Amino acid sequence: MYIVASDIGADLPKQWVVDGFHKINQSILVDGKSVVVPFDDQSLANFYTSLAHSQVKTTAMQQQEILPQLQQLVDKEGKDVLFVGFSSRLSGTATQIATCAQQVSQSGKVNVFFWDSLQASAGQALLVERALQNRQKGLSMQQNVADLEQNAHKIVFQILVSDVDRFSRGGRAQNLHSTQLLPILGLKRGCLYHTEGKFLSRDVAKAYWAQHICQHANTSQKLIVCHGSNVVECQQFAEQLHNATGMQTACCFANVLLGAHTGDNLVAVAYWAK
């Protein structure tokens, strides 16, 4: 049986991690300095605390670390790998991982297949979880990929940002304007959009957001809420969504790549649409 792997862009809640899943860690250039940000909550909490006091925070994955980690993974497990990767529309890392997967596969011992999720953070994590479920059901790697391709468009990933100017850096949101009000932003299959073109206050935005999720989410599926330093706010929002929809929900920190572009008080939600 093959294994499922992903990169640091996938924010999969710890309680949903099962056997057969592996995550490739990479050191990250934070403001030009190379650091390793582990997956533990304390390290991520420290990152968001520093982010709250920083005017500029840039991040970049260290690409040269991908190949040795993939090689180490296949040498240890001796199994084929289905790699559910970060969106190629948001980062060049996807191309790098795909290239490394091809290099490892050339040995002929195992097949490492890179699948571009065209998602990030919690949206990518829901696709990782589906891949793990498909694996547990006995689907072959080819059948698993076919199922992901068929259903990935149903993922909705939306973000409430704390800093529009920060999010606008790098051309990720070309049409946003500086404002003290907070927009709801959505990321669906790698395309950013400004929900109904409205700027809403934070409380109004979350109320509108919850109503939208109740109307459009597939409530038989799971829902993920990601946060930065605002842990309590997101835990309360997750509980609100659970009570309103009956969906199984979980909270976790958003990865540093997302946080660097959204600010320390982001709220990110991913769910399956009907």
NURONU-403687 format. One line per 10 residues: number of its first residue (from 0); for each residue x, y, z of N, C-alpha, C, CB. Coordinates in steps of 0.05 Angstrom, whole numbers. Atoms other than C-alpha are relative to their C-alpha. Glycine has a CB too. Layout:
! residues N
NUM) X Y Z X Y Z X Y Z X Y Z; ...;
END
This chain:
! residues 274
0) 17 -24 0 0 0 0 18 25 0 -19 0 25; -15 -25 2 25 70 -17 -5 17 25 -8 15 -26; 4 -19 -22 31 127 32 -8 27 -12 26 3 17; 8 -27 8 3 198 29 18 20 14 -30 5 7; -19 -20 -12 50 257 39 -9 28 -9 29 -5 -9; 6 -28 7 44 333 37 22 18 10 -27 9 11; -20 -19 -8 84 396 50 -10 17 23 8 18 -24; 7 -16 -23 82 449 104 -24 18 -5 23 17 9; 23 -16 7 26 485 67 -26 -11 9 -1 5 -29; 26 14 -7 -27 434 89 -4 2 30 1 -29 -10;
10) 5 -4 -28 -57 453 156 -21 -21 9 -11 28 6; 18 22 -9 -86 385 177 0 -2 30 10 -27 -13; 2 2 -29 -111 384 249 12 -26 10 -29 2 10; -14 23 -10 -70 336 291 -18 -24 5 15 7 25; 18 22 -7 -131 296 313 -10 -15 -25 -23 10 16; 9 13 25 -145 279 240 22 -15 -14 -12 20 -19; -22 13 12 -76 252 224 -2 -30 6 27 11 11; 1 29 -3 -75 176 213 25 -12 -10 -25 -11 -15; -24 15 10 -23 123 199 0 1 -31 -1 -29 10; -3 -1 28 4 127 129 3 28 -11 -23 -13 -13;
20) -3 -28 9 11 203 127 28 10 9 -22 18 12; -26 -12 -6 78 239 124 1 29 -10 23 -17 -13; -2 -28 7 93 313 122 30 8 -4 -13 18 22; -27 -9 6 156 342 90 4 27 13 5 1 -31; -6 -25 -13 186 395 134 22 15 -16 9 -4 29; -20 -16 13 227 452 106 7 24 17 -9 9 -28; -6 -25 -13 265 509 136 -10 22 -19 31 3 5; 12 -21 15 238 576 114 16 26 4 -29 5 10; -13 -26 -2 270 643 99 -21 20 11 11 10 -27; 18 -19 -13 235 691 147 16 27 1 -10 -9 28;
30) -14 -26 2 256 763 131 29 -5 -7 -2 16 26; -27 5 10 317 734 95 17 -18 18 14 25 -3; -15 18 -18 339 690 154 -12 -28 0 1 12 28; 9 27 1 336 615 150 -7 -11 28 21 -18 -13; 9 12 -26 295 584 207 -16 -25 -6 -16 21 17; 18 23 1 260 519 219 -23 5 18 15 -27 7; 24 -4 -16 189 527 242 -14 -27 2 -20 21 -13; 13 27 -4 166 459 270 -30 2 -1 9 -13 26; 29 0 2 94 438 268 -14 3 27 -9 -26 -13; 13 -2 -26 83 444 343 -12 27 5 21 -7 22;
40) 15 -24 -5 35 496 369 17 23 12 -24 -6 18; -16 -21 -13 86 533 411 17 15 -20 17 -12 22; -17 -13 20 132 547 352 -17 18 -18 14 -21 -18; 18 -16 16 73 572 311 -10 24 15 -23 -16 -11; 9 -23 -17 48 615 369 22 21 2 -8 -11 29; -22 -19 -1 117 646 374 2 16 -26 26 -15 6; -1 -13 26 116 661 300 -21 22 -2 -3 -20 -23; 22 -20 2 49 697 304 4 23 19 -27 -14 4; -6 -22 -19 71 736 365 20 19 -12 11 -11 26; -20 -17 13 132 761 327 -13 15 -24 24 -16 -10;
50) 13 -12 23 88 775 266 -17 24 8 -18 -20 -14; 17 -22 -10 42 820 308 17 26 4 -14 -8 26; -17 -23 -5 102 866 322 18 7 -23 16 -6 25; -17 -5 24 132 866 252 -16 13 -22 12 -27 -10; 13 -14 22 115 913 196 3 -16 -26 12 28 -4; -5 16 24 145 867 143 8 -28 8 22 14 -18; -7 28 -6 149 792 144 -2 -15 -27 -18 -14 22; 0 15 25 170 753 82 9 -29 6 19 13 -20; -7 28 -3 175 678 75 5 -13 -27 -23 -15 15; -6 16 24 203 629 24 9 -27 9 21 15 -18;
60) -8 27 -6 210 554 26 29 -5 -11 -19 -20 -12; -27 8 9 281 526 21 -3 -24 -18 18 -6 25; 6 21 20 274 486 -43 20 -23 1 -1 12 -27; -21 21 2 340 448 -38 -4 -22 21 27 12 4; 4 21 -21 314 409 23 -20 -21 -8 -8 14 25; 22 18 7 257 375 -14 10 -27 -9 -16 13 -22; -10 25 11 296 322 -53 11 -20 21 21 5 -21; -10 19 -20 335 292 5 -21 -11 19 22 12 17; 22 9 -18 272 288 48 -18 -20 -14 -16 23 11; 16 19 15 232 254 -6 16 -27 -3 -7 11 -28;
70) -17 24 3 290 205 -18 1 -15 26 28 8 -10; -1 13 -27 295 191 57 -26 -14 6 7 21 21; 27 11 -5 220 179 60 -4 -27 -15 -22 20 -8; 4 25 16 219 127 4 20 -22 8 2 6 -30; -20 20 -10 283 94 30 -10 -13 25 27 13 4; 10 10 -26 251 86 98 -25 -18 -3 -6 22 19; 26 14 3 181 64 76 0 -21 -21 -21 20 -5; -1 19 22 197 29 11 -27 -3 -14 9 -27 10; 26 1 12 128 46 -15 -4 24 -20 -22 1 22; 8 -22 17 97 89 -70 -11 23 17 -20 -9 -21;
80) 8 -24 -14 80 160 -50 -20 16 -17 24 17 9; 18 -20 12 19 203 -67 5 26 15 -30 -10 1; -7 -26 -13 42 274 -53 -21 21 -8 28 10 -8; 21 -20 4 -16 324 -45 13 27 6 -25 -5 18; -17 -23 -3 20 390 -57 -15 27 1 19 1 -22; 9 -28 -1 11 465 -45 -5 10 -29 21 17 14; 8 -10 27 -20 504 -103 23 11 -16 -22 21 4; -20 -11 18 25 517 -162 -6 28 -8 3 -18 -25; 8 -27 7 -14 581 -173 9 21 21 -30 2 -4; -8 -17 -22 11 609 -107 30 -1 6 -16 -6 24;
90) -28 3 -7 82 584 -103 14 -18 -20 3 -13 28; -16 16 18 138 556 -145 9 -26 13 24 15 -8; -7 25 -14 148 502 -92 -13 -24 -13 -9 2 29; 14 23 12 97 458 -127 16 -12 -23 -28 8 -10; -16 9 22 140 455 -189 26 -14 9 8 23 -19; -24 12 -12 202 440 -147 -6 -28 10 11 18 22; 6 26 -11 168 383 -111 -7 -20 -22 -24 2 19; 6 18 22 141 354 -176 25 -10 -14 -18 14 -20; -25 7 12 211 355 -205 15 -21 18 17 24 -4; -13 18 -18 239 321 -143 -14 -28 0 0 11 29;
100) 15 25 1 184 268 -146 8 -16 -25 -30 6 -1; -8 13 24 204 252 -217 29 -12 3 0 19 -24; -28 9 -4 278 246 -197 0 -25 17 17 22 12; 1 23 -18 262 198 -140 -12 -24 -14 -16 7 26; 13 22 13 217 157 -184 17 -13 -22 -26 9 -13; -18 10 21 272 148 -236 16 -24 9 18 21 -10; -15 23 -10 305 97 -191 -14 -26 -7 3 2 31; 15 24 8 250 49 -211 -10 -17 24 16 -17 -18; 8 16 -24 241 24 -139 -28 7 9 20 5 22; 26 -9 -9 180 66 -122 -10 22 -20 1 11 29;
110) 12 -21 16 133 115 -156 -9 22 19 -24 -11 -17; 8 -23 -16 126 184 -125 -17 18 -19 24 16 12; 17 -15 18 66 219 -157 -8 26 14 -26 -16 -7; 8 -26 -11 57 294 -144 -26 9 -12 22 21 -6; 26 -10 9 -14 319 -148 -3 29 10 -24 -18 11; 3 -28 -6 -24 394 -150 -29 5 10 6 18 -25; 27 -3 -11 -82 409 -103 -13 26 -9 2 0 30; 11 -27 6 -90 481 -128 -14 12 24 -19 -1 -24; 11 -10 -25 -105 495 -55 22 6 19 -20 -21 12; -20 -7 -21 -70 519 8 -13 -4 27 10 28 -3;
120) 9 0 -28 -75 513 83 -22 -21 6 -10 27 8; 21 18 -7 -141 483 107 -13 -12 -24 -21 15 16; 11 12 24 -166 473 36 16 -23 -10 -3 22 -22; -19 22 7 -105 432 19 -3 -23 20 29 10 0; 2 21 -20 -113 395 85 -25 -18 -4 -2 13 28; 23 16 5 -184 373 68 4 -20 -23 -24 18 -6; -6 18 22 -158 343 4 20 -22 9 12 15 -24; -18 20 -12 -102 308 42 -16 -20 16 21 13 19; 16 19 -16 -154 279 89 -16 -18 -18 -18 16 19; 15 17 18 -196 255 31 18 -22 -12 -13 17 -23;
130) -19 19 11 -134 222 1 5 -23 20 26 13 -8; -4 20 -20 -122 187 67 -24 -19 4 6 13 27; 25 16 -2 -195 164 71 -1 -19 -24 -25 18 1; 1 17 23 -191 138 0 20 -24 2 6 16 -25; -20 20 -4 -128 100 17 -10 -22 19 26 12 11; 11 19 -20 -162 68 78 -22 -17 -12 -10 15 24; 22 15 13 -220 47 33 11 -20 -20 -18 20 -15; -12 19 18 -171 9 -10 3 9 -29 -16 -25 -1; -3 -10 27 -169 54 -71 30 0 -8 -11 29 -3; -28 -1 10 -106 48 -113 8 30 -2 2 -14 -28;
140) -9 -27 2 -63 110 -121 -13 14 -25 30 1 -2; 12 -11 24 -91 120 -191 -29 7 4 3 -19 -24; 28 -5 -6 -163 114 -167 -2 23 20 -13 -25 12; 0 -22 -20 -147 161 -109 3 27 -14 22 -4 20; -5 -25 15 -120 215 -156 -25 7 -17 25 -3 -18; 24 -5 17 -181 207 -202 -22 11 17 -9 -26 -13; 21 -10 -18 -227 217 -142 6 29 8 -3 -18 24; -7 -27 -8 -189 279 -119 -5 20 -23 30 1 8; 5 -17 23 -192 308 -189 -29 6 -4 12 -13 -26; 29 -2 4 -266 296 -193 -14 17 21 -13 -27 0;
150) 14 -14 -22 -283 328 -126 14 25 11 -3 -20 22; -15 -23 -11 -230 381 -113 -14 26 -3 27 1 -12; 13 -26 5 -273 436 -142 -21 7 21 -13 0 -28; 20 -4 -21 -321 427 -84 11 13 26 -14 -26 7; -12 -12 -23 -271 454 -34 -3 30 0 30 -8 2; 1 -29 -3 -284 525 -10 18 7 24 -30 9 5; -19 -10 -21 -229 560 29 -2 30 1 29 -10 -6; 4 -29 -3 -243 630 55 16 11 23 -30 6 3; -17 -12 -20 -201 678 95 -11 27 8 29 3 -11; 6 -26 -11 -217 737 140 28 11 8 -20 0 24;
160) -27 -9 -5 -152 777 139 0 23 20 13 9 -26; -2 -22 -19 -127 826 191 16 23 -11 14 -10 25; -17 -21 11 -82 866 145 -2 -1 -30 29 -3 9; 4 0 29 -104 882 74 26 7 -15 -23 19 -9; -25 -8 13 -39 917 57 20 -23 -1 13 24 14; -18 23 -1 1 856 79 -8 -21 -21 1 -12 28; 10 20 18 -43 810 38 5 8 -29 -29 -5 5; -3 -10 27 -35 854 -24 28 -3 -11 -9 28 -2; -27 3 9 40 844 -26 3 -25 -18 19 -3 23; -5 22 17 65 800 -82 -21 -5 -21 4 -25 16;
170) 20 2 21 5 811 -127 -22 -21 5 13 -7 -25; 19 21 -5 -39 760 -92 -29 11 2 6 -14 26; 27 -12 -2 -97 809 -86 2 28 -13 -11 2 29; -6 -25 14 -88 862 -140 -21 21 4 3 -7 -29; 21 -20 1 -155 895 -133 -9 9 28 -24 -11 -14; 7 -9 -27 -157 905 -57 11 27 6 10 -21 20; -9 -26 -8 -151 974 -28 3 1 30 -21 21 -10; -6 -3 -28 -124 996 39 -25 9 14 23 19 5; 24 -8 -16 -180 1000 91 3 -12 27 -26 -10 -14; 0 11 -27 -191 989 164 -22 -21 3 -5 23 20;
180) 20 21 -1 -250 945 149 11 -26 -12 -26 8 -15; -12 26 7 -239 871 137 -17 -14 -21 3 -17 25; 15 15 20 -260 835 74 0 -30 4 11 6 -28; -2 29 2 -278 763 66 13 -6 -26 -28 -14 3; -13 8 24 -231 733 17 -4 -30 -4 30 7 0; 3 29 5 -240 665 -16 22 -10 -18 -27 -6 -12; -19 13 17 -190 618 -46 -12 -26 -9 28 -5 15; 13 25 11 -223 566 -91 15 -9 -24 -30 6 -6; -16 11 21 -179 523 -134 21 21 -10 -18 -8 -24; -22 -18 6 -124 576 -131 -8 28 -9 16 -12 -20;
190) 8 -26 10 -166 637 -152 -11 17 23 -21 -3 -22; 10 -18 -22 -175 695 -103 -23 16 -10 23 18 9; 21 -17 7 -239 732 -103 -10 15 25 -23 -16 -13; 9 -17 -21 -271 786 -62 -30 -4 2 7 31 -5; 28 9 -2 -338 760 -37 -20 23 -3 -5 -14 26; 21 -20 6 -393 803 -68 11 29 0 -22 -2 20; -12 -27 1 -344 862 -69 -5 16 25 -11 14 -23; 7 -16 -24 -362 881 2 23 0 21 -25 -12 13; -17 -2 -23 -320 906 59 -17 0 25 19 25 -1; 17 3 -23 -349 885 126 16 2 25 -15 -27 -1;
200) -14 1 -26 -332 896 199 4 -29 8 -17 16 21; -7 28 -7 -303 835 233 -24 -16 11 22 1 22; 22 15 -12 -364 815 274 -22 -5 -21 -12 15 23; 20 3 21 -412 827 216 9 -20 -21 -6 28 -14; -11 18 20 -366 790 169 -3 -29 10 30 6 -5; 2 27 -10 -365 728 214 -29 -9 1 12 -2 28; 28 8 -1 -441 729 222 -10 -6 -29 -17 23 12; 7 5 28 -450 735 146 13 -26 -9 9 23 -18; -16 24 7 -397 681 137 -14 -25 10 28 2 10; 13 24 -12 -431 632 184 -26 -6 -14 -6 5 30;
210) 25 4 15 -497 642 148 5 -12 -27 -16 27 -3; -7 10 27 -464 630 81 8 -29 2 23 17 -12; -9 27 -3 -431 566 106 -24 -19 5 20 -3 23; 24 16 -6 -498 540 134 -15 -6 -26 -18 15 20; 15 3 24 -529 550 66 14 -17 -21 -6 27 -12; -15 12 22 -474 522 22 17 -24 6 16 21 -13; -18 22 -7 -433 471 61 -14 -27 -1 11 5 28; 9 28 -2 -441 396 55 4 -8 29 16 -19 -20; -2 3 -29 -456 385 128 7 -29 9 -26 8 13; -9 27 -7 -439 311 125 30 -3 -1 -12 -21 -20;
220) -30 0 1 -366 330 114 11 16 23 9 11 -27; -13 -14 -22 -315 361 160 7 29 -8 26 -14 7; -6 -28 4 -296 434 169 25 7 17 -24 18 8; -24 -8 -14 -229 465 189 0 31 4 25 -9 -15; -4 -28 -5 -218 533 222 29 4 8 -19 10 23; -28 -6 -6 -147 560 221 3 28 12 18 -2 -25; -3 -25 -14 -121 617 264 30 8 1 -12 -1 28; -27 -9 -6 -60 659 280 3 2 30 7 27 -14; -2 -4 -29 -51 689 349 -27 1 14 14 26 5; 27 -2 -11 -127 694 358 -13 -27 4 -17 17 -19;
230) 8 28 -4 -136 623 384 -29 -1 10 18 -14 19; 26 1 -13 -197 637 428 -22 8 -19 -1 17 25; 20 -9 19 -234 675 374 -8 -22 -19 10 25 -15; 6 21 20 -227 618 324 -12 -24 13 25 -7 -14; 13 22 -14 -245 565 375 -29 5 4 14 -6 27; 28 -8 -4 -309 603 390 -15 -1 -27 -2 27 13; 13 0 26 -323 611 316 -4 -29 -10 17 15 -21; 3 29 7 -311 536 304 -24 -12 15 25 -15 6; 22 10 -15 -360 520 360 -27 11 -10 3 7 30; 24 -12 12 -410 569 330 -9 -15 -25 4 30 -6;
240) 6 13 25 -405 535 263 -9 -29 5 25 -1 -18; 9 27 -7 -411 466 294 -29 -1 10 19 -12 21; 28 -1 -11 -474 485 332 -20 7 -22 -1 21 22; 18 -9 21 -504 517 270 -4 -21 -22 10 25 -13; 1 19 23 -488 461 220 0 -29 9 23 5 -18; -3 27 -9 -475 399 262 25 -14 -12 -24 -16 -8; -23 11 13 -410 390 223 22 -6 20 11 19 -22; -24 5 -16 -348 359 254 21 21 -7 11 -29 -5; -18 -22 4 -301 418 263 25 -4 16 -13 26 7; -25 1 -15 -229 426 285 15 26 -5 18 -24 -9;
250) -16 -24 2 -182 485 298 29 -7 -1 -6 19 24; -29 3 -1 -108 491 284 13 26 -9 9 -24 -18; -14 -23 10 -55 543 270 2 -1 -30 28 1 13; -6 -2 29 -48 568 199 30 -1 -3 -12 26 -12; -29 1 4 21 555 170 12 27 -4 6 -18 -24; -13 -26 1 72 610 167 -1 13 -27 29 -3 9; 1 -11 27 68 618 92 -26 16 -4 1 -23 -21; 25 -15 1 -5 638 98 0 24 19 -24 -19 7; 0 -22 -20 4 679 161 16 24 -8 10 -11 26; -17 -22 8 59 721 132 -14 19 -19 25 -10 -13;
260) 15 -17 20 10 747 79 -27 8 10 -3 -15 -26; 27 -7 -9 -52 754 122 0 16 27 -16 -25 4; -1 -13 -26 -28 782 189 -6 -20 22 -21 22 2; 1 18 -22 -31 752 258 -28 -7 9 15 11 23; 27 6 -10 -106 754 269 -18 -10 -22 -12 26 11; 16 11 21 -130 715 209 -20 -20 10 18 -12 -21; 19 22 -4 -191 670 209 -3 -14 -28 -28 10 11; 2 14 25 -190 617 154 -18 -25 4 28 -9 -10; 19 22 -2 -245 566 142 0 -16 -27 -28 9 7; 2 17 24 -246 507 93 -22 -20 4 27 -14 -6;
270) 22 20 -1 -306 462 78 -6 -10 -27 -25 12 14; 10 12 25 -337 419 25 -27 13 -7 -2 -31 1; 25 -11 9 -392 453 -15 -19 -23 -8 4 20 -23; 20 20 8 -457 417 -31 4 -9 -29 -28 10 4;
END
